[in-house]
Amino acid sequence: MVGGKITASPKAAAKPKAAAPIDAAPEPVALRKVEGIRKVEVIANPLSGSVGPGVCEEAEALLAAYDLEVNIQRCEAGKLSQIIASALDSKPDLVIVIAGDGTARAVAEAAGPDGPLVAPLPGGTMNMLPFAIYGQTTWPEALEAILTNGEERCISGGSVEKHSFYVAAILGSPALWARAREAARHGKFWLAVQRARRAAQQAFTGRLRFSLDGAPRDKAEALTFMCPLVSKAVDSDASGLEAAALDPSGAVDVFRLAVAAAAGQWRADPSVNVTLVRQAYAWAGGPIPAILDGESVRLGRTALVRFKPNAFRALVPKDTDPKEDADPKEAA
């Protein structure tokens, strides 16, 4: 102690810290890994119903947080087939679709059960297949869910001649009318039938003849086929399609059926015959109009409907059941 002050010995003095370099790079952010997924193709349509013009940039920004090799393709008019083929030719682990119902269905069909995982995210107007798989959600929410907690799930479906469907199909006169089609796009199939009956003077006036799984032939005004993915009458892993033959004989039957449909009890109506089928054959006096997953299709005079138990492989969040989120009046 000198003059009442404490002085530290030279050995005890703290050494000054070295200054950090001014231009030091920040610590790199660790990218999140996705189990079993490395190479990803994204097919996005900026002009689709529920996405904006910056959807490709948004998807790129979201995927940048993951340890993935990503290629994003923007849909162009008249080039969808080439874009899908290019995406599949690159042998990705996952194809993400952010577009409308038609694009989602085309990618799922092209991938098939032996192709890459498919994630048809909600990007269109109706989003029938995306909502059936992921429930009522947005595409960024669904994308985050499958990348952080995803698992493979086999999706069953059906085919009508060369066309595939994964939600539902309507064959017969209800597929002719615009208002009926809009109701069907929302999953309100029996409202579609009611609206169709009001337009009696259309080109397709004959009833359908049909046979379900080789049973004796019958007649109906319309046939509907619902996939296990959305049907409230069968389990998600059911080994067939829920088929319904709709045959109201007059205005009274149509009104009663509409009331039953509004209450979610259309299956109990006496004009509806519901069964589980793996194959059906329908024919008519003229080309058969149809709606497959909300899209209009014109068939020939005959149509073979088949159940596809392993239609394609989807990446979905674990422990989810989209049926629980569905409106019973719409998904019935």
C-alpha positions as CSV (number, residue, x, y, z in Angstrom):
1,M,0.0,0.0,0.0
2,V,1.4,3.3,-1.1
3,G,-0.1,6.6,0.2
4,G,-3.3,4.8,1.1
5,K,-3.9,3.5,-2.4
6,I,-3.9,-0.1,-3.6
7,T,-1.8,-0.8,-6.6
8,A,-1.8,-4.1,-8.5
9,S,1.4,-5.8,-9.2
10,P,2.4,-6.1,-12.8
11,K,1.7,-9.9,-12.7
12,A,-1.8,-9.4,-11.4
13,A,-2.8,-6.8,-14.0
14,A,-5.5,-8.0,-16.4
15,K,-4.4,-8.4,-20.0
16,P,-6.4,-6.3,-22.5
17,K,-8.7,-8.3,-24.7
18,A,-7.9,-8.4,-28.4
19,A,-10.4,-6.4,-30.4
20,A,-12.6,-8.4,-32.8
21,P,-12.0,-7.8,-36.4
22,I,-14.3,-5.2,-37.8
23,D,-15.2,-7.3,-40.9
24,A,-15.7,-10.6,-39.0
25,A,-18.4,-12.8,-40.7
26,P,-21.5,-13.6,-38.6
27,E,-21.9,-17.2,-37.3
28,P,-23.6,-19.3,-40.0
29,V,-27.2,-20.3,-39.3
30,A,-27.6,-24.1,-39.0
31,L,-30.0,-25.3,-41.7
32,R,-32.8,-27.6,-40.6
33,K,-32.6,-31.1,-42.0
34,V,-35.7,-33.0,-43.3
35,E,-35.5,-36.7,-42.7
36,G,-35.4,-38.7,-45.9
37,I,-35.7,-35.5,-48.1
38,R,-32.8,-33.9,-49.9
39,K,-33.7,-33.0,-53.4
40,V,-36.9,-31.0,-53.9
41,E,-38.8,-29.8,-57.0
42,V,-41.4,-27.0,-56.7
43,I,-44.1,-26.4,-59.3
44,A,-45.8,-23.1,-58.6
45,N,-48.4,-21.1,-60.5
46,P,-48.4,-17.3,-59.6
47,L,-51.7,-16.9,-61.5
48,S,-53.5,-19.6,-59.5
49,G,-56.5,-18.8,-57.3
50,S,-55.1,-18.3,-53.8
51,V,-51.5,-17.3,-54.4
52,G,-49.9,-14.1,-55.4
53,P,-47.4,-13.2,-58.1
54,G,-44.5,-13.6,-55.6
55,V,-45.3,-17.2,-54.7
56,C,-42.1,-18.5,-56.2
57,E,-40.0,-16.1,-54.2
58,E,-42.0,-16.8,-51.0
59,A,-41.5,-20.6,-51.4
60,E,-37.8,-20.0,-52.0
61,A,-37.5,-17.9,-48.8
62,L,-39.3,-20.5,-46.7
63,L,-37.3,-23.4,-48.1
64,A,-34.0,-21.6,-47.6
65,A,-34.2,-22.4,-43.8
66,Y,-33.8,-26.1,-44.7
67,D,-30.9,-28.2,-45.8
68,L,-32.4,-29.0,-49.2
69,E,-31.4,-28.8,-52.8
70,V,-34.4,-26.9,-54.3
71,N,-35.4,-26.2,-57.9
72,I,-38.5,-24.0,-58.4
73,Q,-40.4,-24.0,-61.7
74,R,-43.0,-21.4,-62.6
75,C,-46.0,-22.7,-64.5
76,E,-46.4,-21.3,-68.0
77,A,-49.5,-21.6,-70.2
78,G,-49.3,-24.7,-72.4
79,K,-46.2,-26.1,-70.8
80,L,-47.5,-27.9,-67.8
81,S,-46.7,-31.4,-69.2
82,Q,-43.1,-30.4,-70.0
83,I,-42.7,-28.9,-66.6
84,I,-44.0,-32.0,-64.8
85,A,-41.8,-34.2,-66.9
86,S,-38.8,-32.1,-66.2
87,A,-39.4,-32.2,-62.5
88,L,-39.8,-35.9,-62.4
89,D,-36.8,-36.5,-64.7
90,S,-34.6,-34.9,-62.1
91,K,-35.4,-37.8,-59.7
92,P,-36.4,-35.6,-56.7
93,D,-37.3,-36.9,-53.3
94,L,-40.3,-34.6,-53.1
95,V,-42.4,-32.6,-55.6
96,I,-44.2,-29.6,-54.0
97,V,-47.2,-28.2,-55.9
98,I,-48.5,-24.7,-55.2
99,A,-51.2,-24.4,-57.9
100,G,-54.8,-25.2,-58.8
101,D,-56.7,-28.5,-58.6
102,G,-55.9,-29.5,-62.2
103,T,-52.1,-29.1,-61.7
104,A,-52.2,-31.0,-58.4
105,R,-54.1,-33.8,-60.0
106,A,-51.8,-33.9,-63.0
107,V,-48.6,-34.1,-60.8
108,A,-50.1,-36.8,-58.6
109,E,-51.1,-38.9,-61.6
110,A,-47.7,-38.5,-63.2
111,A,-45.8,-39.4,-60.1
112,G,-47.9,-42.5,-59.3
113,P,-47.2,-45.0,-56.6
114,D,-43.5,-45.5,-57.7
115,G,-42.6,-41.9,-58.1
116,P,-41.4,-39.3,-55.6
117,L,-43.4,-38.0,-52.7
118,V,-45.9,-35.3,-53.7
119,A,-47.1,-32.4,-51.6
120,P,-50.2,-30.8,-53.3
121,L,-50.4,-27.6,-51.2
122,P,-53.5,-25.3,-51.3
123,G,-52.8,-22.9,-54.2
124,G,-56.0,-22.9,-56.2
125,T,-59.5,-21.7,-55.9
126,M,-61.3,-24.8,-54.6
127,N,-58.3,-26.8,-53.4
128,M,-60.2,-30.0,-53.3
129,L,-57.2,-32.4,-53.1
130,P,-55.1,-30.2,-50.9
131,F,-57.9,-29.7,-48.3
132,A,-58.7,-33.4,-48.4
133,I,-55.1,-34.2,-47.5
134,Y,-54.1,-31.3,-45.2
135,G,-57.4,-29.9,-44.0
136,Q,-58.4,-26.3,-44.1
137,T,-55.0,-24.5,-44.1
138,T,-52.8,-22.2,-46.2
139,W,-49.9,-23.4,-48.3
140,P,-47.2,-21.9,-46.1
141,E,-48.7,-23.5,-43.0
142,A,-49.0,-26.9,-44.7
143,L,-45.4,-26.6,-46.1
144,E,-44.0,-25.8,-42.6
145,A,-45.9,-28.7,-41.1
146,I,-44.7,-31.4,-43.6
147,L,-41.1,-30.3,-43.4
148,T,-40.9,-30.2,-39.6
149,N,-43.2,-33.2,-38.8
150,G,-43.9,-35.0,-42.1
151,E,-44.4,-38.7,-42.9
152,E,-45.2,-40.7,-46.0
153,R,-48.8,-41.7,-46.6
154,C,-50.2,-43.7,-49.4
155,I,-53.2,-42.0,-51.1
156,S,-55.8,-44.1,-52.8
157,G,-58.0,-42.8,-55.6
158,G,-59.9,-43.8,-58.6
159,S,-59.8,-43.6,-62.4
160,V,-62.5,-43.1,-65.1
161,E,-61.0,-44.4,-68.4
162,K,-57.7,-42.5,-68.7
163,H,-58.5,-39.8,-66.1
164,S,-57.7,-40.0,-62.4
165,F,-59.4,-38.6,-59.4
166,Y,-58.5,-38.5,-55.7
167,V,-61.5,-36.8,-54.1
168,A,-64.7,-37.5,-55.9
169,A,-66.3,-38.1,-59.4
170,I,-69.8,-37.4,-60.7
171,L,-71.1,-39.1,-63.8
172,G,-74.3,-38.1,-65.5
173,S,-76.5,-35.0,-66.0
174,P,-75.4,-33.1,-62.9
175,A,-72.0,-32.6,-64.6
176,L,-73.6,-30.5,-67.4
177,W,-74.6,-27.3,-65.6
178,A,-72.3,-24.5,-64.5
179,R,-74.0,-23.9,-61.2
180,A,-74.1,-27.6,-60.5
181,R,-70.4,-27.8,-61.2
182,E,-69.6,-25.0,-58.8
183,A,-71.6,-26.8,-56.1
184,A,-69.6,-29.9,-56.8
185,R,-66.3,-28.0,-56.6
186,H,-67.2,-27.2,-53.1
187,G,-68.0,-30.8,-52.3
188,K,-71.8,-30.2,-52.3
189,F,-72.6,-33.0,-54.6
190,W,-76.3,-33.3,-53.9
191,L,-76.8,-29.6,-54.3
192,A,-75.3,-30.1,-57.7
193,V,-77.9,-32.7,-58.5
194,Q,-80.7,-30.4,-57.3
195,R,-79.5,-27.6,-59.5
196,A,-79.0,-29.9,-62.5
197,R,-82.6,-31.1,-62.3
198,R,-83.8,-27.5,-62.8
199,A,-82.2,-27.5,-66.3
200,A,-84.2,-30.3,-67.9
201,Q,-83.7,-29.3,-71.5
202,Q,-80.0,-30.1,-71.8
203,A,-78.1,-32.3,-74.3
204,F,-77.7,-35.2,-72.0
205,T,-81.3,-36.3,-71.1
206,G,-80.9,-40.1,-70.9
207,R,-80.3,-42.0,-67.7
208,L,-77.1,-43.9,-67.0
209,R,-77.0,-47.7,-67.2
210,F,-74.5,-49.1,-64.8
211,S,-73.1,-52.2,-63.1
212,L,-71.2,-52.2,-59.9
213,D,-68.6,-54.9,-59.3
214,G,-70.3,-57.1,-61.9
215,A,-73.7,-56.9,-60.3
216,P,-76.9,-56.9,-62.5
217,R,-77.2,-53.7,-64.4
218,D,-79.3,-50.8,-63.2
219,K,-80.4,-47.3,-64.1
220,A,-79.8,-43.9,-62.4
221,E,-79.7,-40.3,-63.2
222,A,-76.2,-39.9,-61.8
223,L,-73.4,-41.9,-60.2
224,T,-71.0,-40.5,-57.7
225,F,-67.8,-42.1,-56.5
226,M,-66.1,-40.8,-53.3
227,C,-62.5,-41.7,-52.4
228,P,-61.7,-43.0,-48.9
229,L,-59.7,-39.9,-48.3
230,V,-62.9,-37.8,-47.9
231,S,-65.8,-40.3,-47.5
232,K,-67.6,-40.1,-44.2
233,A,-69.1,-43.6,-44.8
234,V,-65.8,-45.6,-45.1
235,D,-62.4,-45.6,-43.3
236,S,-59.5,-43.9,-44.8
237,D,-57.9,-47.2,-45.6
238,A,-61.0,-48.8,-47.2
239,S,-60.4,-51.1,-50.1
240,G,-62.9,-49.4,-52.5
241,L,-64.8,-46.3,-53.5
242,E,-68.0,-45.2,-51.9
243,A,-70.4,-45.4,-54.9
244,A,-73.8,-43.8,-54.8
245,A,-76.5,-44.2,-57.5
246,L,-78.8,-41.2,-57.4
247,D,-82.3,-41.8,-58.9
248,P,-84.9,-39.2,-57.8
249,S,-88.1,-39.8,-59.8
250,G,-89.6,-36.4,-59.6
251,A,-89.7,-32.9,-58.0
252,V,-90.8,-34.3,-54.7
253,D,-87.9,-36.7,-54.5
254,V,-85.5,-33.9,-55.5
255,F,-86.8,-31.6,-52.8
256,R,-86.6,-34.4,-50.1
257,L,-83.1,-35.2,-51.2
258,A,-82.0,-31.6,-51.0
259,V,-83.4,-31.3,-47.5
260,A,-81.6,-34.5,-46.5
261,A,-78.3,-33.3,-48.0
262,A,-78.6,-30.0,-46.1
263,A,-78.8,-32.0,-42.9
264,G,-75.9,-34.2,-43.9
265,Q,-78.2,-37.3,-44.1
266,W,-78.5,-37.8,-47.8
267,R,-77.3,-41.5,-47.6
268,A,-80.5,-42.4,-45.8
269,D,-82.7,-41.0,-48.6
270,P,-84.6,-43.8,-50.4
271,S,-83.6,-42.4,-53.8
272,V,-79.9,-43.0,-53.0
273,N,-78.3,-46.4,-53.1
274,V,-74.8,-46.4,-51.5
275,T,-72.2,-49.2,-51.7
276,L,-68.5,-49.9,-51.6
277,V,-67.1,-50.9,-55.0
278,R,-63.7,-51.6,-56.6
279,Q,-64.9,-51.4,-60.2
280,A,-68.0,-50.0,-62.0
281,Y,-69.1,-49.8,-65.6
282,A,-71.5,-47.2,-67.0
283,W,-72.9,-46.5,-70.4
284,A,-75.4,-44.2,-72.0
285,G,-76.9,-43.2,-75.3
286,G,-74.5,-40.3,-75.8
287,P,-71.2,-38.9,-74.4
288,I,-71.3,-39.0,-70.6
289,P,-70.5,-35.7,-68.9
290,A,-68.4,-36.0,-65.7
291,I,-66.8,-33.9,-63.0
292,L,-63.5,-35.3,-61.5
293,D,-62.2,-33.4,-58.5
294,G,-64.0,-30.3,-59.6
295,E,-62.8,-30.4,-63.2
296,S,-65.2,-31.1,-66.1
297,V,-64.4,-34.0,-68.3
298,R,-66.3,-35.3,-71.4
299,L,-66.3,-39.1,-71.7
300,G,-67.4,-41.4,-74.4
301,R,-70.6,-43.5,-74.4
302,T,-69.1,-45.9,-71.9
303,A,-67.0,-45.4,-68.9
304,L,-65.0,-47.9,-66.7
305,V,-64.4,-46.7,-63.2
306,R,-61.7,-48.4,-61.1
307,F,-60.4,-48.1,-57.5
308,K,-56.7,-47.3,-57.2
309,P,-55.5,-48.5,-53.8
310,N,-52.0,-47.0,-54.2
311,A,-52.5,-43.9,-56.4
312,F,-49.6,-41.9,-55.2
313,R,-47.4,-41.2,-52.1
314,A,-48.0,-37.9,-50.3
315,L,-45.9,-36.1,-47.6
316,V,-48.3,-35.3,-44.8
317,P,-48.0,-34.1,-41.1
318,K,-47.9,-37.0,-38.6
319,D,-51.0,-37.9,-36.7
320,T,-53.4,-35.8,-38.7
321,D,-56.8,-36.7,-40.0
322,P,-58.2,-34.2,-42.5
323,K,-61.7,-35.8,-42.2
324,E,-61.9,-34.3,-38.7
325,D,-61.5,-30.8,-40.1
326,A,-64.1,-31.3,-42.9
327,D,-67.5,-29.9,-42.9
328,P,-69.8,-32.9,-42.9
329,K,-72.3,-31.2,-45.3
330,E,-69.5,-30.7,-47.8
331,A,-67.4,-33.9,-47.3
332,A,-70.4,-36.2,-46.9
